[in-house]
Structure formats: C-alpha cells, structure tokens
Amino acid sequence: MFLVMIERLRKMIQKAKDEGRIQGITVGNDLFITHILSIDDVLLFIMGYVEEWQSYKDILDCFCARSGMEVSMEKWIYMSNNMQDSLIPLKHYFPLTFWASQ
C-alpha cells in the first residue's frame, strides 16, 4: 500500500514539473532532478525560488490530505552552498532548519 501512495506522490511531482511549477536542480545538459524517493524518505531538490517551494508545499499538503500520511517536520532541513537572504521567507512555508555550507 505504501508503494502505491508514494507512486501517487511521484506523479504529483512529475505533473508539477511538466506544468513548469517546479524545476529541480540541474545535473547536466537539460537534465534535472526534482526528487528522490526511498522506503521512508523523500528528498526534494529545489532551486530556491519561493514559488517552487510553494508548489512543493501544495503538493505535500494535497498528498497528506489524500493519503492520511504526515510529513515529519522535525526532519526538515534546508541545505545550500549559496544561501541568500531572499530565501528566509521560506520559513513561512516550512518549519525549516537552515544549514549553509561554507
């Protein structure tokens, strides 16, 4: 059952990417990664645009409402090697712990 639910999440993310609401991160020429799904973890790759964060939040809210599952907010962390002040408003979307590499 869990795999069926995660497949639904994958489809929701793919649809948002196809519609241009999320981009993911560039890993090569015209190759983007938006997410990695494992047994009990979801990694989301986001360029850092507030609109993209909002799209992911909308997807997760919808997924949780439909599946009855919950996001473990204690595990959320934002990592960046180039944190910008403009990303601080993201705390309004997710209760994130911010970490930036030096």
N, C-alpha and C positions, 0 to 999 in steps of 0.2 A: 504494500500500500504506500509506503514511504516513497518508493521509486516513482510511482505514478504521480504523487504530489510534486516531487522535485522536477519531474518532466514538465509539469504544468508551469512551474516557475521558469524553467528554461525557455519554454515557448513564449511566456510573457516578456522575458528579457529580449528574446530574438525579435519579437514583434516591435518592441520599442526601438531597437536598433534599426530595423528595416524602415520604420517611420521617421528616423532621424532624431528621436528624442534622447537617445544615448549614443555615445561613440565608443567608449572604452579607451584603451591605450594602444598606441602604435607599437608594433613589434617587428615591423618590416614594411616593405613596399606594399601598400594597400592591404595590410594585414593588421587587424585589430583584435584585442582580447577584451571582452566585456565581463566575463565571469568564469570562475572555475567552481564546479560543484563536486563535493566529495560526499562520503557517507553521512556526515553530520555537520559539515561546514560549508559555507558559501563565501567565496572571495569575489568581491566586486571591484572591477578596475574602472576608475573614473578619472577623466582629465581634470576635474576640479571645478567645472562650471556649475554654478548654483542650479541652473535649470536641469542639468544632468542628475544632480543629487535629488532634486525634487521628483524627477521621473522615477528614479530608483525607489524613493520613499513611497510614491504612489503604487508602484509595482508590489513592494513588500507589504504595504497596508492591504491591498486587494488580495494578495496571496494568503496572508494570515487570516483575513476575514473568511475566505472561501475554504481554507484547509483546517482551520481551528488551531494551527500551529502558531507559535510565538517566536519573535526574534529575541535572542538573549542579549539585551542591551549592555550587560556587563562585559561582554566580549568585543564590543565595537571598538575599533581603533582606526584612526586615520594616520597613514604614514605618507610622508612626502620628502623628497630630497630638495624641494624648492617651494617651501610653504610661503604663501602670500597672504598678506593681511586681508585681502578680499575674500579669503576662504573662511574667516572667522564666523560670518553669519551662518555657516553650516551647522553650528551648534543648535540653531533653531529647528533644524530638520531632524537631527540625530543627536542623542546624548553621547558625543564622541570624546574619546581621549585623543588629544593631538600629540603626535610624535613627529619630529623632523630630524632627519639625519644631517650631520654637519659635513 
